Amino acid sequence: MSTSSFTGSNRTLTGLVLAVLTFWLFAQSALNIGPVMATDTGLPQTTMNTAISLAALFAGMFVVIAGGFADRMGRVRFLFIGLAINIVGSLLVAGAFGGLAAPMMIGGRALQGLAAAFIMPTSLALVKAYWIGEDRQRAVSMWSIGAFGGSGLAAIVGGFLTGTAIGWRGLFVLSAVVAVLAMWLIRPMPESRPAAGMDKKLDVPGIASFLIALLSAQIVATQGSRLGWTSPVVLTLAVVCVIALVIFFRVESGNNNAFIDFRLFRSRSFSGAVLANFLMNSCIGVMTVALWMLQFAGGLSPATAGYVTVGYAVFVIAFIRVGEKLLQKLGPRKPMALGAATMFIAILLLGFTNLYATSYIVLAAIGFSLFGLGLAFFATPATDTALSSLPDEYAGSGAGLFKMASSLGAAFGLAGSTSIFTALQDNGVPWLSQTIDFVGRQDNVALREAGMVGIAFNALLAVVALVAILVIVPRQKRPPEVIAIEPHPEKRPVKN
């Protein structure tokens, strides 16, 4: 079957969603069940924490590079390679034991992250290639359910299956089985060929400087609070990051073989979607701080605190197609802004740490649900805007940039939120308790003050996201019937 005659089906779309779930539902479940995995394998918790963090690190580092190579060499091919890597990585994690437990666990988690770097941009690029119009928007919604819904359910599903006869090892075997099933479902999809005449020469200087900059930034963001923000290691890495970025921009500017084409950012729709995606994912740090509030100040167990977040996943899955319908009716700008505004309200509710524990638990449950609702409004319009703004030959690398913004945003937001909380948790913020009445127990006021400030940081990020959307994403100045046919006022960036 030729590429031009193929149209995406429910079968192939299901395969793409399952491919996405191998990372967001299965691999990410390790964030919750890591202590159990460490105990069963006999690994120190520090080693397990390192292994767990490698998946996100490798996914963030290689997602743009993998997308760029897929544009040149074939997206279906790279998607299958990603699924194969996931199978190997998942089986290594599942089989980690004895003297080989550490290398198997570390290697397996690294491969799971690398697999995600192959799967995320290629699956999005294939959605762009083989679905059009409202069918594409539906496909993007289903893809987003796999990504956002999967991440929201990862802790619950991982915790539940670990407590059954399946166990955590069976969970990762199941991930490999799902990857095989995804391969079978995607088989009818023809190769998405690169543009004729597209240069396949490897951009070694650009890739090397980009990887160095990104690795340095990721380590600073994720380890800065532990190592100390003014420690020699962190300061050195920050300098290395800046130098590598300068080299990267100098090398890539005017390079016809650049693996990231900066002309993509000439599109306000694409640049606005990427920036908003970065900022919206930065707000994810509020979930960690709020969970710490429920546990450290509210006295809930980790499992019980996790149940308070159930509304997040439920609302993402239940309302993500509402965002799709709003896109078709209003264009991308308004539902994206509505998502950011809803998330801001959710964060405000999570910020009332001055209340009694029972009252805060109720507000937290509502806040987590609204957080999911905000993401549901935002996800499809933002993703479809980014995809629709890309030339076909850069669909993979552009999708990689969009997903890299998610990874970097989450790392930045988590680092900022947890650093603020950690810095203030012992002594608190005295002027807050002089201004706001912290009711209930008084022995945990410092913790609650730290939580309030950490959550306020996320509220600020949500406001910046809202402003970025309103300022950068183009307005709609067309009648509703025209928007329904083509929701995006700016289809493609100008190419020279």
Secondary structure, DSSP 8 states (H G I E B T S, - for coil): --TTT----HHHHHHHHHHHHIIIIIGGGHHHHHHHHHHHHT--HHHHHHHHHHHHHHHHHHHHHHHHHHHHH-HHHHHHHHHHHHHHHHHHHHT--GGGHHHHHHHHHHHHHHHHHHHHHHHHHHHHHH--HHHHHHHHHHHHIIIIIHHHHHHHHHHHHHTSSSHHHHHHHHHHHHHHHHHHHHTTS------TT------HHHHHHHHHHHHHHHHHHHHHHHH-TTSHHHHHHHHHHHHHHHHHHHHHTT-TT-SS-GGGGG-HHHHHHHHHHHHHHHTTHHHHHHHHIIIIIT---HHHHHHHTHHHHHHHHHHHHHHHHHHHHH-SHHHHHHHHHHHHHHHHHHT-TTS-HHHHHHHHHHHHHHHHHHHHHHHHHHHHHHHHTS-GGGHHHHHHHHHHHHHHHHHHHHHHHHHHHHHHTTT--HHHHHHS---S-STTHHHHHHHHHHHHHHHHHHHHHHHHHHHHS----S-HHHHHH---S--S----
